[in-house]
Amino acid sequence: MGKTDRLYQLSPLWLQNGMVSLYGAWWHWLRFGGDYSRYTKEIRQREFFTGSQWQEFQQAKLIDLLRLCVDDVPYYKNNWSQLQKESALIGDLTKLPLLEKKALRGFEPSFLRRGSGGLFKQTFYTSGTTGTPISTTFTLSELRESLAVREVRSANWAEVSFTQPRATFSGRMVEPDSEEKQHVYRYNAAEKQVYFSAFHLSPNTAHSYVEALKKYKVVWLTGYAVSYYLLARYILEQQIEVPPLKAIITTSEKLTEQMRSIMEKAYRCKVYEEYSTVESALFASECEHGRLHVSPDIGIVEILRPDGTPCAPGEVGEVVTTCLFRSYQPLIRFRLGDLAAWDPEPCPCGRQMPVIKEVVGRIEDVVTGPDGRQLVRFHGIFVDQPNIIEGQIIQESLRNFRVKVICTKNFSESDVVEIKKRMTQRLGSDVDINVEQVEIIPRTAAGKFKAVISNLKND
Ligand SMILES: [Zn+2]
């Protein structure tokens, strides 16, 4: 815990709100100052580029970026072979090696290009699954560009904007006391933003979240998909009256069709999905037709087979991205650990930006059957199970599975039978499944929900 965090936690509520607002004022300047409005204008202008305009744009950016890597970034200078450097100089990405997350961990400075990068650089951390966070550093301009794309292609596509009051569910620990039920949010006046705690959401606290929406006249919601989904369930069950909202833009966690429909019913507005990473290594957002468009000016996205060749349209593969707008700490062919597929159907919105059919999950969330078959989308077993509020599958060994469920009072033995039936349909009958009813399902350190956990590597 940092000194600032400790000070925050020891402060009374009024001072905590003051600190949040002061931090907000500073953050507001970082975000909206300098080149921000120029970036939003340019991003908007590129939106209806033709396919060949995008190609030209990307290739020009890529050649500049790769040249910089060869000349000025120690990691690439030291690790790429002569042949790879020659490919880099002509902008041939396919000959370059994939970059593992573990290559970055602990060696982040060797990815920084020579030179200071200017004042007020911002460093962010990803929690990761192995415990050691990876840091990523943005220059001030890069930070502003990453936010500008969010404003134009996420908020504006959903017909809302950063200037309107919004609420955010994130891993930010707004309430240090885990037993405290009343103050489950904090308000940042400078940004007109309510920070919701993902750690305190329960049937008993649901009304406090909705009250905050009314109190601060919140227009749209953004952040963790599962938290908004759970709040939606409580709203429907307890018939809590929700003020009119314009949109919800979910991030960080997978949004299933079932979650989307329950959320649209509870909040009575459209739900949009955003797919990005802490590094802003790629950016994808949903247009008015509900298609997930990749922003080609943010990164070159590849979806690859295990042998490194590109997947055919519709074929699920690993997402690898080259971040084009960040040249201070370049990430070239970065393995995100996500699985996705391209959608070849053109979008009626007319934008020539590639469409991702579905982000099916994380590689680490793959479940393996006793016969070696590998299954993604496993959380699908909870679809159309009205008595299950939240479910998690834990693979303990090749044959042993635990299923944790939070249920409604109507949950019965027949639901357990249904869960087991669906699992054996996918895995074969040679498995042992234990269904446990629980009160809560713990989140990761960043407050995220994991639908599938595989402990197989420890087996
Ligand atoms: Zn579209």
Residues whose N, C-alpha, C, O or C-beta is under 5 A from the ligand:
A	BS01	ZN	C287 H289 R291 C347 C349
